[in-house]
């Protein structure tokens, strides 16, 4: 019999987490989103550079996803100021979180105040409270400093690369407590090397995940981007995650089997993005259970014209289908 109101911990940040959390809150109120804290691109990067604050962008997206406030308030937190203005490209939510942090000198207090304002279901927890920057070392020895610089580094594949922080980052005690209390741990879809892996390499995360007795499921991405994961199959994503974690902690990998429409395929190609390969033979012999599912959203999406900093993908998961599979694991 399925457990009522299970505690689900979602690890990630950004659009992938936003999509899943928006649907997951319909099935349980006991959610903890553990969020990547190395973002230094876009509005977040400007605020970090100018004020020395912790990155608010991915935190904001997760807060809005879990919000039960009226739509107008949720839209306010995601509202971006128009071009040719003082705050061009900045979202109101990013400014709110940074302002409270500057006022209180406590990012956790800023997240708590935003959580109360937005009346969120569950909790949003920074994976670390240490202000750190990501460092990417390529197989040829080249070093790239910063999450955004790593994201735009023009390498087709980052297999064999190394990722670390400029100084050690420690797992937030609240994040550790959430993992220990979880009924299911989920690694969200997202940018593999600059969003997901940075949440997994903070000191203490490997031990926390290795000690858990519950299922650890990874929701695989839908597409390979033009950089970093070109030609990757589903098992390549899982292998890279576990390479950085340092232990075979995945129990389930959920991947898409839905066929894109001709229009979607054309959009993929225009963006230099192509569906991820599935090697059934490799997945059959994997130590985790590979779960195929139709989970590609066919809803039309548009970019925010005021998001002047970053070009974001239009391809999304069908969150309802994903959550259906997740709930079966509890």
C-alpha positions in Angstrom: 0.0 0.0 0.0 1.4 3.4 -1.0 2.5 5.7 1.9 0.3 8.7 2.4 2.1 12.1 2.1 5.5 10.6 1.5 8.6 12.8 2.0 10.3 13.2 -1.4 13.6 15.0 -1.7 14.4 16.4 -5.1 18.0 17.3 -5.8 18.9 19.7 -8.6 17.8 23.3 -9.5 16.6 25.4 -12.4 14.0 24.6 -15.0 14.2 20.8 -14.5 13.4 21.0 -10.8 10.7 23.7 -11.4 8.9 21.4 -13.9 8.8 18.4 -11.6 8.1 20.3 -8.3 5.1 22.1 -9.9 3.4 18.8 -10.4 4.8 16.9 -7.4 3.2 19.2 -4.9 -0.2 17.9 -6.1 0.7 14.5 -4.8 2.4 15.2 -1.5 2.9 18.2 0.7 6.1 16.7 2.2 8.7 17.9 -0.3 12.2 19.2 0.1 14.0 20.7 -2.8 17.8 20.7 -2.4 19.1 23.3 -4.8 22.4 23.8 -6.6 24.3 26.9 -5.3 27.0 27.6 -8.0 24.9 29.6 -10.5 26.8 32.7 -11.6 25.2 33.4 -15.0 22.4 35.8 -15.9 20.7 37.9 -13.3 22.1 35.7 -10.5 25.7 36.3 -11.7 25.3 40.1 -11.8 23.9 40.1 -8.2 26.7 37.8 -7.0 29.4 40.0 -8.6 28.0 43.3 -7.4 26.8 42.4 -3.9 28.6 39.2 -2.9 25.3 37.4 -2.2 24.6 33.7 -2.6 22.9 32.7 -6.0 19.2 33.3 -5.8 18.0 32.2 -9.3 17.5 28.4 -8.9 16.2 28.9 -5.3 13.6 31.4 -6.7 12.4 28.9 -9.4 11.9 26.2 -6.8 10.1 28.5 -4.5 7.7 29.6 -7.2 7.1 26.0 -8.3 6.0 25.0 -4.8 4.0 28.2 -4.1 0.3 28.0 -3.3 -0.1 31.8 -3.6 -2.4 33.4 -6.2 -1.0 33.3 -9.7 -0.3 37.0 -9.7 2.2 36.7 -6.8 3.9 33.7 -8.4 4.2 35.7 -11.6 5.6 38.7 -9.7 8.5 36.6 -8.3 9.3 35.4 -11.9 8.7 38.8 -13.5 11.8 40.1 -15.4 12.3 43.8 -15.8 12.2 45.0 -19.5 15.3 45.8 -21.5 16.6 49.4 -21.5 15.8 49.8 -17.8 18.0 49.9 -14.7 17.1 46.4 -13.7 16.9 45.0 -17.3 16.8 41.2 -17.3 16.6 40.8 -13.5 13.7 39.0 -12.0 11.9 40.5 -9.0 12.3 37.3 -7.0 16.1 37.4 -7.4 16.2 41.0 -6.2 13.9 40.1 -3.3 16.1 37.3 -2.1 19.3 39.3 -2.5 17.8 42.3 -0.7 16.7 40.2 2.3 20.1 38.5 2.5 21.9 41.9 2.4 19.5 43.2 5.1 19.9 40.2 7.5 23.2 38.8 6.4 21.5 35.4 6.3 20.5 33.7 3.1 18.5 31.0 4.9 16.4 33.8 6.4 15.8 35.2 3.0 14.6 31.8 1.7 12.4 31.4 4.8 10.8 34.8 4.3 10.2 34.1 0.6 8.8 30.7 1.5 6.3 32.4 3.8 5.4 35.1 1.3 4.8 32.6 -1.4 3.1 30.1 1.0 5.0 27.2 -0.4 4.3 23.5 0.0 7.3 21.7 1.5 10.7 23.3 1.8 13.4 24.8 -0.4 16.9 24.2 1.0 20.3 25.4 -0.4 22.5 22.4 -0.8 25.3 24.4 0.8 25.5 27.9 2.4 29.1 28.4 1.4 29.7 31.0 -1.3 31.7 29.0 -3.8 32.5 29.0 -7.5 32.7 26.0 -9.8 36.0 24.9 -11.4 36.0 22.7 -14.5 39.2 21.0 -15.5 39.2 19.5 -19.0 41.0 16.2 -19.9 43.7 18.2 -21.6 44.4 20.1 -18.4 42.7 23.4 -19.3 40.9 25.0 -16.3 37.7 27.0 -16.5 36.5 29.0 -13.5 32.8 29.7 -13.0 29.6 28.0 -13.7 28.6 30.1 -16.6 32.0 29.9 -18.2 31.9 26.1 -17.8 28.4 26.0 -19.3 29.5 27.9 -22.5 32.9 26.0 -22.8 32.8 24.7 -26.4 33.6 21.0 -25.8 31.4 18.3 -27.4 32.0 15.9 -24.5 33.1 16.4 -20.9 33.7 12.7 -20.2 36.8 12.5 -18.1 36.6 16.1 -16.9 36.9 17.1 -13.2 34.6 19.4 -11.3 35.3 21.0 -7.9 34.9 24.2 -6.0 37.4 27.0 -5.5 37.3 26.1 -1.8 35.6 23.2 -0.1 31.8 23.5 0.2 30.1 21.7 3.1 26.7 20.1 2.9 24.0 22.2 4.6 22.9 20.4 7.8 19.3 21.0 6.8 20.0 19.2 3.5 21.5 16.3 5.3 18.6 16.0 7.7 16.2 16.0 4.7 18.0 13.1 3.0 18.0 11.2 6.3 14.2 11.6 6.6 13.3 10.9 3.0 11.0 8.2 1.7 12.4 8.7 -1.9 15.3 10.7 -3.2 15.1 12.0 -6.8 17.9 13.6 -8.9 16.1 16.0 -11.2 16.7 16.5 -14.9 19.0 19.4 -15.7 22.4 20.5 -17.1 24.5 17.5 -16.1 27.9 19.1 -15.5 27.1 22.6 -14.3 23.8 22.1 -12.5 23.3 18.5 -11.3 26.9 17.4 -10.5 27.6 20.6 -8.4 24.9 19.6 -6.0 26.4 16.1 -5.6 30.1 17.1 -5.0 29.6 19.2 -1.8 31.4 17.6 1.1 29.1 15.2 2.9 26.7 14.5 0.0 28.3 11.2 -1.0 28.1 9.8 2.5 24.5 11.0 3.0 23.4 9.3 -0.2 25.4 6.2 0.4 23.9 5.8 3.9 20.2 6.1 2.8 18.0 3.0 2.7 15.4 4.4 0.3 15.3 4.5 -3.5 17.5 7.0 -5.3 15.9 7.7 -8.7 17.4 9.8 -11.6 15.1 11.4 -14.1 17.2 11.5 -17.3 17.3 14.5 -19.6 15.3 14.6 -22.8 18.0 15.9 -25.1 21.7 16.3 -25.7 22.7 19.9 -26.0 25.3 21.1 -28.6 28.0 21.0 -25.9 29.3 18.7 -23.2 27.0 15.6 -23.8 26.9 15.3 -27.6 26.1 11.6 -28.5 25.4 10.6 -24.9 23.0 7.7 -24.2 20.9 7.4 -21.1 23.5 5.2 -19.3 26.2 7.8 -20.0 24.3 10.3 -17.8 23.8 7.8 -15.0 27.5 6.8 -15.2 28.8 10.3 -15.0 26.6 11.1 -12.0 27.9 8.1 -10.1 31.5 8.9 -11.2 31.3 12.2 -9.3 29.3 10.8 -6.4 31.9 8.1 -6.1 29.5 5.3 -5.4 26.8 3.3 -7.3 23.9 4.9 -5.4 21.3 5.0 -8.1 18.5 2.4 -7.8 16.3 3.6 -10.7 16.8 5.6 -13.9 13.7 6.9 -15.6 14.1 7.8 -19.3 11.8 9.1 -22.1 10.5 6.8 -24.8 8.0 9.2 -26.3 8.6 10.1 -30.0 8.8 13.9 -30.7 6.6 15.3 -33.4 8.2 16.4 -36.7 7.8 20.0 -35.5 9.6 19.2 -32.3 12.4 17.4 -34.1 12.8 20.5 -36.3 13.0 22.7 -33.2 15.5 20.4 -31.7 17.7 20.6 -34.8 17.4 24.4 -35.0 18.7 24.6 -31.4 21.4 22.0 -32.0 19.7 19.6 -29.6 18.9 16.0 -30.3 17.1 13.3 -28.4 19.2 11.1 -26.1 20.1 7.7 -27.3 18.8 4.6 -25.5 21.1 1.5 -25.5 18.7 -1.2 -24.2 21.5 -3.9 -23.8 23.6 -1.6 -21.5 20.5 -0.7 -19.5 19.5 -4.3 -19.0 22.8 -5.1 -17.4 23.0 -2.0 -15.2 22.9 -2.3 -11.4 19.9 0.1 -11.3 16.4 -0.5 -12.7 15.9 1.3 -16.0 12.3 2.6 -16.3 11.1 3.6 -19.8 8.2 6.1 -19.9 6.4 8.5 -22.2 7.4 11.8 -20.6 7.9 14.4 -23.3 5.6 17.4 -23.0 4.0 18.4 -26.3 2.7 21.7 -25.0 3.9 24.8 -26.9 6.3 27.1 -25.0 7.6 30.6 -25.5 10.7 32.3 -24.0 10.4 35.3 -21.8 11.3 38.2 -24.0 12.7 40.1 -21.0 15.2 37.2 -20.1 18.1 39.0 -21.8 20.8 37.1 -20.0 20.4 33.4 -20.9 18.8 31.5 -23.8 16.8 28.7 -22.2 15.6 25.5 -23.8 11.9 25.1 -24.9 11.9 21.4 -24.4 10.2 20.2 -21.2 9.2 17.0 -19.4 5.6 15.9 -19.0 5.7 16.4 -15.2 2.5 14.4 -14.6 3.9 11.4 -16.4 7.2 11.7 -14.4 5.5 12.0 -11.1 3.3 8.9 -11.9 6.5 6.9 -12.2 8.1 8.4 -9.1 5.2 7.6 -6.9 5.4 3.9 -7.9 8.8 3.7 -6.2 7.5 4.5 -2.8 
